[in-house]
Amino acid sequence: MVDASSPSGPSEQGPTVYTFPGKSLLDRVEAARYLGIAPLRLRLLDIARCGPVALSPGCYRVDALDLYRSELFLKAALPIEEASRRAVLAQARIDSDDFEPDPFMEMATQHDLRDVMAFIGGRVAIVGGLIIVVLSHTPLSRILTHTLR
């Protein structure tokens, strides 16, 4: 192998070996393993738009996953060093066969999903209430109540 810094060819010290960086793009299953959550939960976070930012549908950058984990730790008022420690442990979790969920990430992502569902449920309740109010003062309501009895 030729040393890139030496224009004359091989150096006297021997060939230089360049290492590739770690895997920086992960698919949904690998990203879920990296975060310590189920792939379905990551998909739900993606649909609700409250999870990590995806590079493309089903493709996540490790930097975005680390940022998402750090945001959850900051939101929970936990030390950021713990998020960094878990990010280092997560690299080994990607390639392992047995899946161990991260209890904090499970709890934090469940909280995010509940917040989104409460917001959507509130909007549905408001719209449903408005429809009932509008229909209660129209002749259509008499027809509907008569056919339902």
N, C-alpha and C positions, 0 to 999 in steps of 0.2 A: 504494500500500500504506500502511496506517495504522501508525504507530509505537505499539507496545503500551504504552510507558511514558508516552506523552503522552495525557491524557484528552481534550484538546480537538481531537484530530484530527491531521492531518499537521503535522510540525514544519517549521521554517524551513529545515532542512538538507536536506530531501528525504526520500524514502521510505527505510525501513529494510528491508534484505534479510536474512532469516534463513536460515542454512544448515542443512540436515539433517545429523545425524551420519552417520558411515559405516555400512555395513551391519552390523548387530549379530547377526543370525540367518543361519546358513548351512545349506544342505542338505548331504547327505553328500559329494557330488562337490565342492562349493565348499570344504567343510571339509577334505577331503583335499588339495585344491590349496593351501589356506592353510597346512596343515602340511607340505606337500611330500612326501606319500606317496600311494600308489595308493588309490582308493576301496575296493577289495577289502580292503586291509590295514586301513583304518579300520573296515570292517564286521567283520573278524575281531577287532580290538581291542574292538569293541563287544560281540561275542558272548562274548569271554573276560572282559569286564568289567575290563580293565586299561588302557583308553584314556581319552580325555577324556569327561567326563560329558555325556551328551546331554540336552537340554531335553525332547525327545520323540523317539520313534524316527526317526532320520534327520535330526534338526534340532539344530544345535549353536550355542551362543553363542560369540562371538569371545572373550569373557573366559575362558570355560572352555578354549578351545583355547590361549590364551596361557598360562594357568595350567598346563596339561598340558605345554606346551613348556618352561616354566620349571622344572617338576619334573624333567623329563628332563635338563635342563642341570645342575641341582643334584645329581641322582643321579650324573651323570658327573663331578662336581667341576669343571665348566667355569664361567667367569664368567657371571653373570646378564645382564650388559650385552650379551653376544653373543646371548642369547635375545631381548632387546628389539630389537636391531638386525635380527634375522631376522624378527621380528614386523612391523616396518615394511616390510621387503621383501616380506613375504607378501601384503600388501594388493594390490600390483600383480600378484601371481601369480594371484589369483582370476579376474581378467577376461582374462588373456592366453590366446591360443589354444594356444601351445606349452607343454607341461608339462615342467618341469625338477624332478626329484626332489631333495629335500634329503638329501645323503648322511648327515648326522648323524641326522636324524629316521628315515631308513630303517634305520640300524643300531640306534638306540635302541628303536624299536618292534619290530624283529625280536628284540631281546634280551628285551623284555617278553613277546612271544608265546612265545619258547622257554622262559622261566621258567614260564609257565602250562602249556605242554604237558608239561614235565618233571614238574610237580606232578600233572597228570592222569594221565600215564603211570605214575608211581609208585603212584598209587592203584589203577589198573587192574591193575598187577602184584601188588599186595598182595591184592586181591580174587581175582584168578586163582589165586594161590598158595594162598589159603585154600580155594578150591573144589577144587583138586587134592588138598589134604591131606584134606579131608572125604570126597571121593569115593574116595580110595585105600583107605580102611578100611571100605568098604561093599560089599555084594554087587553093587551097581550097577556098580562099577568093573570087576568080572570080566566082566560082560555087555558093557560098552563096549569093553574091550580085546579080547574074543573076536570082536566084530563088526567091529572095525577091522582085524583081521589077515586 
